[in-house]
């Protein structure tokens, strides 16, 4: 989507696509951090 919009100089579609990708990446990061905390509770402990 972003590539094809870039070929036609549809800047609004390119920016919207980038924003959607960024939101998905952010949510994926949050989900993976939560999964890491659940699966490795000892990670980050100071002894």
PDB file of N, CA, C, O and CB in Angstrom:
ATOM      1  N   UNK A   1       0.829  -1.182   0.000  1.00  0.00           N
ATOM      2  CA  UNK A   1       0.000   0.000   0.000  1.00  0.00           C
ATOM      3  C   UNK A   1       0.872   1.244   0.000  1.00  0.00           C
ATOM      4  O   UNK A   1       0.660   2.154  -0.801  1.00  0.00           O
ATOM      5  CB  UNK A   1      -0.942  -0.001   1.201  1.00  0.00           C
ATOM      6  N   UNK A   2       1.846   1.288   0.889  1.00  0.00           N
ATOM      7  CA  UNK A   2       2.701   2.464   0.993  1.00  0.00           C
ATOM      8  C   UNK A   2       3.537   2.617  -0.271  1.00  0.00           C
ATOM      9  O   UNK A   2       3.706   3.729  -0.770  1.00  0.00           O
ATOM     10  CB  UNK A   2       3.611   2.368   2.233  1.00  0.00           C
ATOM     11  N   UNK A   3       4.058   1.512  -0.791  1.00  0.00           N
ATOM     12  CA  UNK A   3       4.880   1.587  -1.996  1.00  0.00           C
ATOM     13  C   UNK A   3       4.069   2.032  -3.204  1.00  0.00           C
ATOM     14  O   UNK A   3       4.513   2.895  -3.961  1.00  0.00           O
ATOM     15  CB  UNK A   3       5.526   0.241  -2.276  1.00  0.00           C
ATOM     16  N   UNK A   4       2.902   1.463  -3.392  1.00  0.00           N
ATOM     17  CA  UNK A   4       2.093   1.843  -4.555  1.00  0.00           C
ATOM     18  C   UNK A   4       1.627   3.290  -4.444  1.00  0.00           C
ATOM     19  O   UNK A   4       1.547   3.984  -5.457  1.00  0.00           O
ATOM     20  CB  UNK A   4       0.881   0.909  -4.697  1.00  0.00           C
ATOM     21  N   UNK A   5       1.320   3.755  -3.251  1.00  0.00           N
ATOM     22  CA  UNK A   5       0.925   5.150  -3.067  1.00  0.00           C
ATOM     23  C   UNK A   5       2.108   6.074  -3.321  1.00  0.00           C
ATOM     24  O   UNK A   5       1.938   7.181  -3.832  1.00  0.00           O
ATOM     25  CB  UNK A   5       0.365   5.375  -1.652  1.00  0.00           C
ATOM     26  N   UNK A   6       3.302   5.622  -2.966  1.00  0.00           N
ATOM     27  CA  UNK A   6       4.496   6.422  -3.217  1.00  0.00           C
ATOM     28  C   UNK A   6       4.769   6.599  -4.692  1.00  0.00           C
ATOM     29  O   UNK A   6       5.265   7.645  -5.111  1.00  0.00           O
ATOM     30  CB  UNK A   6       5.688   5.794  -2.559  1.00  0.00           C
ATOM     31  N   UNK A   7       4.450   5.584  -5.491  1.00  0.00           N
ATOM     32  CA  UNK A   7       4.635   5.689  -6.940  1.00  0.00           C
ATOM     33  C   UNK A   7       3.724   6.748  -7.544  1.00  0.00           C
ATOM     34  O   UNK A   7       4.093   7.394  -8.525  1.00  0.00           O
ATOM     35  CB  UNK A   7       4.375   4.342  -7.606  1.00  0.00           C
ATOM     36  N   UNK A   8       2.545   6.934  -6.973  1.00  0.00           N
ATOM     37  CA  UNK A   8       1.590   7.904  -7.495  1.00  0.00           C
ATOM     38  C   UNK A   8       1.623   9.222  -6.719  1.00  0.00           C
ATOM     39  O   UNK A   8       0.750  10.071  -6.903  1.00  0.00           O
ATOM     40  CB  UNK A   8       0.189   7.321  -7.460  1.00  0.00           C
ATOM     41  N   UNK A   9       2.617   9.397  -5.860  1.00  0.00           N
ATOM     42  CA  UNK A   9       2.800  10.615  -5.060  1.00  0.00           C
ATOM     43  C   UNK A   9       1.573  10.944  -4.215  1.00  0.00           C
ATOM     44  O   UNK A   9       1.207  12.111  -4.073  1.00  0.00           O
ATOM     45  CB  UNK A   9       3.122  11.791  -5.967  1.00  0.00           C
ATOM     46  N   UNK A  10       0.944   9.924  -3.661  1.00  0.00           N
ATOM     47  CA  UNK A  10      -0.199  10.113  -2.765  1.00  0.00           C
ATOM     48  C   UNK A  10       0.338  10.200  -1.337  1.00  0.00           C
ATOM     49  O   UNK A  10       0.322   9.222  -0.590  1.00  0.00           O
ATOM     50  CB  UNK A  10      -1.250   8.941  -2.912  1.00  0.00           C
ATOM     51  N   UNK A  11       0.806  11.373  -0.982  1.00  0.00           N
ATOM     52  CA  UNK A  11       1.476  11.573   0.303  1.00  0.00           C
ATOM     53  C   UNK A  11       0.573  11.242   1.482  1.00  0.00           C
ATOM     54  O   UNK A  11       1.032  10.668   2.471  1.00  0.00           O
ATOM     55  CB  UNK A  11       1.958  13.003   0.420  1.00  0.00           C
ATOM     56  N   UNK A  12      -0.699  11.594   1.390  1.00  0.00           N
ATOM     57  CA  UNK A  12      -1.608  11.325   2.507  1.00  0.00           C
ATOM     58  C   UNK A  12      -1.753   9.830   2.768  1.00  0.00           C
ATOM     59  O   UNK A  12      -1.821   9.405   3.921  1.00  0.00           O
ATOM     60  CB  UNK A  12      -2.979  11.937   2.231  1.00  0.00           C
ATOM     61  N   UNK A  13      -1.801   9.038   1.713  1.00  0.00           N
ATOM     62  CA  UNK A  13      -1.911   7.586   1.874  1.00  0.00           C
ATOM     63  C   UNK A  13      -0.612   7.017   2.428  1.00  0.00           C
ATOM     64  O   UNK A  13      -0.631   6.110   3.260  1.00  0.00           O
ATOM     65  CB  UNK A  13      -2.262   6.911   0.531  1.00  0.00           C
ATOM     66  N   UNK A  14       0.515   7.549   1.968  1.00  0.00           N
ATOM     67  CA  UNK A  14       1.817   7.096   2.469  1.00  0.00           C
ATOM     68  C   UNK A  14       1.931   7.372   3.963  1.00  0.00           C
ATOM     69  O   UNK A  14       2.335   6.497   4.728  1.00  0.00           O
ATOM     70  CB  UNK A  14       2.971   7.789   1.706  1.00  0.00           C
ATOM     71  N   UNK A  15       1.578   8.580   4.379  1.00  0.00           N
ATOM     72  CA  UNK A  15       1.667   8.932   5.799  1.00  0.00           C
ATOM     73  C   UNK A  15       0.688   8.113   6.640  1.00  0.00           C
ATOM     74  O   UNK A  15       1.021   7.705   7.753  1.00  0.00           O
ATOM     75  CB  UNK A  15       1.395  10.430   5.993  1.00  0.00           C
ATOM     76  N   UNK A  16      -0.500   7.872   6.124  1.00  0.00           N
ATOM     77  CA  UNK A  16      -1.467   7.048   6.857  1.00  0.00           C
ATOM     78  C   UNK A  16      -0.953   5.619   6.990  1.00  0.00           C
ATOM     79  O   UNK A  16      -1.105   5.000   8.043  1.00  0.00           O
ATOM     80  CB  UNK A  16      -2.841   7.058   6.150  1.00  0.00           C
ATOM     81  N   UNK A  17      -0.351   5.098   5.935  1.00  0.00           N
ATOM     82  CA  UNK A  17       0.211   3.750   5.991  1.00  0.00           C
ATOM     83  C   UNK A  17       1.337   3.641   6.991  1.00  0.00           C
ATOM     84  O   UNK A  17       1.429   2.661   7.731  1.00  0.00           O
ATOM     85  CB  UNK A  17       0.703   3.336   4.633  1.00  0.00           C
ATOM     86  N   UNK A  18       2.198   4.650   7.016  1.00  0.00           N
ATOM     87  CA  UNK A  18       3.301   4.660   7.979  1.00  0.00           C
ATOM     88  C   UNK A  18       2.762   4.734   9.401  1.00  0.00           C
ATOM     89  O   UNK A  18       3.284   4.072  10.299  1.00  0.00           O
ATOM     90  CB  UNK A  18       4.252   5.843   7.706  1.00  0.00           C
ATOM     91  N   UNK A  19       1.722   5.535   9.610  1.00  0.00           N
ATOM     92  CA  UNK A  19       1.125   5.648  10.945  1.00  0.00           C
ATOM     93  C   UNK A  19       0.522   4.315  11.387  1.00  0.00           C
ATOM     94  O   UNK A  19       0.663   3.926  12.547  1.00  0.00           O
ATOM     95  CB  UNK A  19       0.045   6.748  10.961  1.00  0.00           C
ATOM     96  N   UNK A  20      -0.140   3.622  10.481  1.00  0.00           N
ATOM     97  CA  UNK A  20      -0.730   2.320  10.814  1.00  0.00           C
ATOM     98  C   UNK A  20       0.364   1.321  11.163  1.00  0.00           C
ATOM     99  O   UNK A  20       0.236   0.571  12.130  1.00  0.00           O
ATOM    100  CB  UNK A  20      -1.587   1.789   9.641  1.00  0.00           C
ATOM    101  N   UNK A  21       1.439   1.309  10.381  1.00  0.00           N
ATOM    102  CA  UNK A  21       2.556   0.404  10.659  1.00  0.00           C
ATOM    103  C   UNK A  21       3.171   0.723  12.020  1.00  0.00           C
ATOM    104  O   UNK A  21       3.511  -0.192  12.770  1.00  0.00           O
ATOM    105  CB  UNK A  21       3.627   0.503   9.550  1.00  0.00           C
ATOM    106  N   UNK A  22       3.317   2.002  12.347  1.00  0.00           N
ATOM    107  CA  UNK A  22       3.891   2.398  13.633  1.00  0.00           C
ATOM    108  C   UNK A  22       2.996   1.962  14.792  1.00  0.00           C
ATOM    109  O   UNK A  22       3.494   1.494  15.816  1.00  0.00           O
ATOM    110  CB  UNK A  22       4.107   3.918  13.676  1.00  0.00           C
ATOM    111  N   UNK A  23       1.694   2.110  14.639  1.00  0.00           N
ATOM    112  CA  UNK A  23       0.762   1.698  15.697  1.00  0.00           C
ATOM    113  C   UNK A  23       0.814   0.189  15.902  1.00  0.00           C
ATOM    114  O   UNK A  23       0.821  -0.287  17.037  1.00  0.00           O
ATOM    115  CB  UNK A  23      -0.677   2.137  15.356  1.00  0.00           C
ATOM    116  N   UNK A  24       0.851  -0.563  14.805  1.00  0.00           N
ATOM    117  CA  UNK A  24       0.944  -2.021  14.909  1.00  0.00           C
ATOM    118  C   UNK A  24       2.239  -2.422  15.599  1.00  0.00           C
ATOM    119  O   UNK A  24       2.239  -3.315  16.447  1.00  0.00           O
ATOM    120  CB  UNK A  24       0.860  -2.673  13.515  1.00  0.00           C
ATOM    121  N   UNK A  25       3.348  -1.768  15.243  1.00  0.00           N
ATOM    122  CA  UNK A  25       4.639  -2.082  15.859  1.00  0.00           C
ATOM    123  C   UNK A  25       4.617  -1.770  17.351  1.00  0.00           C
ATOM    124  O   UNK A  25       5.154  -2.534  18.153  1.00  0.00           O
ATOM    125  CB  UNK A  25       5.770  -1.298  15.170  1.00  0.00           C
ATOM    126  N   UNK A  26       4.000  -0.654  17.729  1.00  0.00           N
ATOM    127  CA  UNK A  26       3.915  -0.274  19.137  1.00  0.00           C
ATOM    128  C   UNK A  26       3.099  -1.297  19.926  1.00  0.00           C
ATOM    129  O   UNK A  26       3.500  -1.703  21.017  1.00  0.00           O
ATOM    130  CB  UNK A  26       3.295   1.125  19.279  1.00  0.00           C
ATOM    131  N   UNK A  27       1.965  -1.710  19.382  1.00  0.00           N
ATOM    132  CA  UNK A  27       1.124  -2.694  20.064  1.00  0.00           C
ATOM    133  C   UNK A  27       1.818  -4.047  20.156  1.00  0.00           C
ATOM    134  O   UNK A  27       1.685  -4.750  21.157  1.00  0.00           O
ATOM    135  CB  UNK A  27      -0.214  -2.842  19.341  1.00  0.00           C
ATOM    136  N   UNK A  28       2.557  -4.411  19.114  1.00  0.00           N
ATOM    137  CA  UNK A  28       3.316  -5.659  19.142  1.00  0.00           C
ATOM    138  C   UNK A  28       4.383  -5.605  20.226  1.00  0.00           C
ATOM    139  O   UNK A  28       4.600  -6.586  20.937  1.00  0.00           O
ATOM    140  CB  UNK A  28       3.959  -5.935  17.772  1.00  0.00           C
ATOM    141  N   UNK A  29       5.049  -4.464  20.352  1.00  0.00           N
ATOM    142  CA  UNK A  29       6.071  -4.291  21.391  1.00  0.00           C
ATOM    143  C   UNK A  29       5.460  -4.443  22.782  1.00  0.00           C
ATOM    144  O   UNK A  29       6.022  -5.125  23.638  1.00  0.00           O
ATOM    145  CB  UNK A  29       6.751  -2.911  21.258  1.00  0.00           C
ATOM    146  N   UNK A  30       4.309  -3.809  23.007  1.00  0.00           N
ATOM    147  CA  UNK A  30       3.644  -3.930  24.308  1.00  0.00           C
ATOM    148  C   UNK A  30       3.261  -5.376  24.597  1.00  0.00           C
ATOM    149  O   UNK A  30       3.444  -5.863  25.712  1.00  0.00           O
ATOM    150  CB  UNK A  30       2.395  -3.038  24.357  1.00  0.00           C
ATOM    151  N   UNK A  31       2.733  -6.053  23.595  1.00  0.00           N
ATOM    152  CA  UNK A  31       2.337  -7.445  23.776  1.00  0.00           C
ATOM    153  C   UNK A  31       3.518  -8.350  24.075  1.00  0.00           C
ATOM    154  O   UNK A  31       3.432  -9.225  24.938  1.00  0.00           O
ATOM    155  CB  UNK A  31       1.620  -7.939  22.550  1.00  0.00           C
ATOM    156  N   UNK A  32       4.620  -8.145  23.366  1.00  0.00           N
ATOM    157  CA  UNK A  32       5.798  -8.977  23.599  1.00  0.00           C
ATOM    158  C   UNK A  32       6.425  -8.705  24.964  1.00  0.00           C
ATOM    159  O   UNK A  32       6.929  -9.624  25.609  1.00  0.00           O
ATOM    160  CB  UNK A  32       6.826  -8.744  22.503  1.00  0.00           C
ATOM    161  N   UNK A  33       6.396  -7.452  25.404  1.00  0.00           N
ATOM    162  CA  UNK A  33       6.909  -7.152  26.752  1.00  0.00           C
ATOM    163  C   UNK A  33       6.058  -7.827  27.822  1.00  0.00           C
ATOM    164  O   UNK A  33       6.589  -8.370  28.791  1.00  0.00           O
ATOM    165  CB  UNK A  33       6.944  -5.628  26.992  1.00  0.00           C
ATOM    166  N   UNK A  34       4.743  -7.794  27.649  1.00  0.00           N
ATOM    167  CA  UNK A  34       3.853  -8.453  28.611  1.00  0.00           C
ATOM    168  C   UNK A  34       4.090  -9.956  28.611  1.00  0.00           C
ATOM    169  O   UNK A  34       4.102 -10.587  29.668  1.00  0.00           O
ATOM    170  CB  UNK A  34       2.378  -8.147  28.286  1.00  0.00           C
ATOM    171  N   UNK A  35       4.276 -10.526  27.433  1.00  0.00           N
ATOM    172  CA  UNK A  35       4.553 -11.954  27.331  1.00  0.00           C
ATOM    173  C   UNK A  35       5.884 -12.302  27.986  1.00  0.00           C
ATOM    174  O   UNK A  35       6.000 -13.331  28.651  1.00  0.00           O
ATOM    175  CB  UNK A  35       4.557 -12.394  25.867  1.00  0.00           C
ATOM    176  N   UNK A  36       6.879 -11.454  27.802  1.00  0.00           N
ATOM    177  CA  UNK A  36       8.184 -11.692  28.422  1.00  0.00           C
ATOM    178  C   UNK A  36       8.079 -11.634  29.949  1.00  0.00           C
ATOM    179  O   UNK A  36       8.663 -12.466  30.643  1.00  0.00           O
ATOM    180  CB  UNK A  36       9.216 -10.660  27.920  1.00  0.00           C
ATOM    181  N   UNK A  37       7.338 -10.656  30.470  1.00  0.00           N
ATOM    182  CA  UNK A  37       7.161 -10.564  31.923  1.00  0.00           C
ATOM    183  C   UNK A  37       6.456 -11.799  32.463  1.00  0.00           C
ATOM    184  O   UNK A  37       6.762 -12.255  33.565  1.00  0.00           O
ATOM    185  CB  UNK A  37       6.367  -9.304  32.291  1.00  0.00           C
ATOM    186  N   UNK A  38       5.526 -12.340  31.706  1.00  0.00           N
ATOM    187  CA  UNK A  38       4.774 -13.515  32.158  1.00  0.00           C
ATOM    188  C   UNK A  38       5.618 -14.787  32.091  1.00  0.00           C
ATOM    189  O   UNK A  38       5.548 -15.624  32.991  1.00  0.00           O
ATOM    190  CB  UNK A  38       3.510 -13.689  31.316  1.00  0.00           C
ATOM    191  N   UNK A  39       6.412 -14.937  31.033  1.00  0.00           N
ATOM    192  CA  UNK A  39       7.171 -16.170  30.837  1.00  0.00           C
ATOM    193  C   UNK A  39       8.505 -16.176  31.575  1.00  0.00           C
ATOM    194  O   UNK A  39       9.013 -17.243  31.919  1.00  0.00           O
ATOM    195  CB  UNK A  39       7.411 -16.388  29.369  1.00  0.00           C
ATOM    196  N   UNK A  40       9.079 -14.999  31.823  1.00  0.00           N
ATOM    197  CA  UNK A  40      10.377 -14.924  32.508  1.00  0.00           C
ATOM    198  C   UNK A  40      10.284 -13.929  33.660  1.00  0.00           C
ATOM    199  O   UNK A  40      10.820 -12.824  33.574  1.00  0.00           O
ATOM    200  CB  UNK A  40      11.513 -14.509  31.517  1.00  0.00           C
ATOM    201  N   UNK A  41       9.602 -14.317  34.741  1.00  0.00           N
ATOM    202  CA  UNK A  41       9.420 -13.380  35.856  1.00  0.00           C
ATOM    203  C   UNK A  41      10.729 -13.014  36.554  1.00  0.00           C
ATOM    204  O   UNK A  41      10.789 -11.994  37.241  1.00  0.00           O
ATOM    205  CB  UNK A  41       8.466 -13.970  36.865  1.00  0.00           C
ATOM    206  N   UNK A  42      11.776 -13.823  36.393  1.00  0.00           N
ATOM    207  CA  UNK A  42      13.050 -13.532  37.035  1.00  0.00           C
ATOM    208  C   UNK A  42      13.851 -12.489  36.251  1.00  0.00           C
ATOM    209  O   UNK A  42      14.825 -11.949  36.775  1.00  0.00           O
ATOM    210  CB  UNK A  42      13.863 -14.813  37.184  1.00  0.00           C
ATOM    211  N   UNK A  43      13.468 -12.199  35.030  1.00  0.00           N
ATOM    212  CA  UNK A  43      14.200 -11.249  34.196  1.00  0.00           C
ATOM    213  C   UNK A  43      14.130  -9.847  34.804  1.00  0.00           C
ATOM    214  O   UNK A  43      13.043  -9.347  35.097  1.00  0.00           O
ATOM    215  CB  UNK A  43      13.636 -11.243  32.755  1.00  0.00           C
ATOM    216  N   UNK A  44      15.262  -9.231  34.988  1.00  0.00           N
ATOM    217  CA  UNK A  44      15.316  -7.879  35.515  1.00  0.00           C
ATOM    218  C   UNK A  44      15.418  -7.788  37.020  1.00  0.00           C
ATOM    219  O   UNK A  44      15.471  -6.684  37.562  1.00  0.00           O
ATOM    220  CB  UNK A  44      14.134  -7.144  35.079  1.00  0.00           C
ATOM    221  N   UNK A  45      15.449  -8.920  37.719  1.00  0.00           N
ATOM    222  CA  UNK A  45      15.576  -8.886  39.176  1.00  0.00           C
ATOM    223  C   UNK A  45      17.010  -8.557  39.567  1.00  0.00           C
ATOM    224  O   UNK A  45      17.962  -9.008  38.930  1.00  0.00           O
ATOM    225  CB  UNK A  45      15.145 -10.233  39.795  1.00  0.00           C
ATOM    226  N   UNK A  46      17.147  -7.773  40.612  1.00  0.00           N
ATOM    227  CA  UNK A  46      18.466  -7.439  41.147  1.00  0.00           C
ATOM    228  C   UNK A  46      18.661  -8.232  42.427  1.00  0.00           C
ATOM    229  O   UNK A  46      17.817  -8.208  43.322  1.00  0.00           O
ATOM    230  CB  UNK A  46      18.614  -5.898  41.407  1.00  0.00           C
ATOM    231  N   UNK A  47      19.794  -8.943  42.504  1.00  0.00           N
ATOM    232  CA  UNK A  47      20.041  -9.754  43.701  1.00  0.00           C
ATOM    233  C   UNK A  47      21.214  -9.219  44.474  1.00  0.00           C
ATOM    234  O   UNK A  47      21.572  -9.772  45.513  1.00  0.00           O
ATOM    235  CB  UNK A  47      20.285 -11.212  43.333  1.00  0.00           C
TER     236      UNK A  47
END
